[in-house]
Amino acid sequence: MTTKAELTSQYILEIVAPIFNKNGYAATSLSDVTKATGLTKGAIYGNFKNKEDLAIASFVFTVKNMLKRIGEHLSNSDSPIKKLYLITDFYRNYYDYSKKLGGCPVINIGVDANNQNSLLLQKVRQVIERIQDQVTTIIEEGIEAGEISSEINALYFARRLDTMIQGAIFMTYTMDDDFYIQDTMDLIDRMIDKELKI
């Protein structure tokens, strides 16, 4: 059974996570948090040690929900090569989805935390490594299943794929134009066809 404290923490994160994601760590004040939640400073600090603890919890909350959604999308196929196409399929709709989150959490918090908050930046790097590791595993499974060429360096391709996706997300948000993400997903699909697929 969920305790009252756990419900309060969940409520705070649901309200505050998009604010931290959109405004960044430095630009989000405690008064922003109390105003948005309708809770007192004491109630906030009764659930989180300090602003940094709340910012980290907010990032983890946002990313956890995002990764869960990606995981659910990838579960539409057991085929490793099809999972790679499902990744690009997921990101084709990412612009609209991530707007509800206040933007892409990996890019927003990564840029905001760089040179400002080493603990938060460390969390962002862990998420990037986790995403790249998961793509690497999919590629390795595809090699074992005979769907993907054994000539491929799985980690190298996973890093390149993630770099292209993050760059496309950055350009899409900066230019407010979905062309960048759509075109990049088409390019990645062609790379999967030509470089990976047997």
C-alpha positions, 0 to 999 in steps of 0.5 A: 500500500502506498503511504501518504508521504509516497503519494505526496512525493509522486504528486510533487514530481508529476507537477514539478518535473516538467518545470525543471525540464523546461526551465532548468535547474538554475532557473527553477526556484523553490517559489516556482515549486511551491506555487505550482504544487500549492504546497509549503516549503516545509512540505517540499523539504519534508519529501526531498532533502533540497532543491538538487535532490528534487531536481535529480528526482524530477529528471529520473522521474521524467526519464523513467517514464520516457524509457518505459514508453520506448520499452513498450514500443519496442515490445511490439516485435521480438526481432532485433532488426525490427526493434531498430526500426521501432526505435526510429518509429518511436522518435518520429512522434517524439517532438509532440510527445516530449513537448508535454514533458517540457522538452527532451529531458536528456538534452535540456538537463544535459545542457543545463547541468553541464558546468553547473551541477555535476551530480545532475550531469552524472545522471544524464550521462548514465541515461545516455550510456543506458540508452546506448547499451540497450541499442548495443544489446539489440544489435548484438542479439541481431548478429546472434540471430543472423539478422544483422551483419557480424561486420558491425561494431555494435557499440560504435553503431549504437553511439552513432545512432544515438548521436544522430537522434539527439542532434535531430531532436536539438535541431527540431526544437531549436528550429521548431520544425519536425523536418529534422527528426523525420529526415534523420529517422529516414536516414537511420532507416536507410543506414539500417538497410544498407549497413546492418541488415543481412 
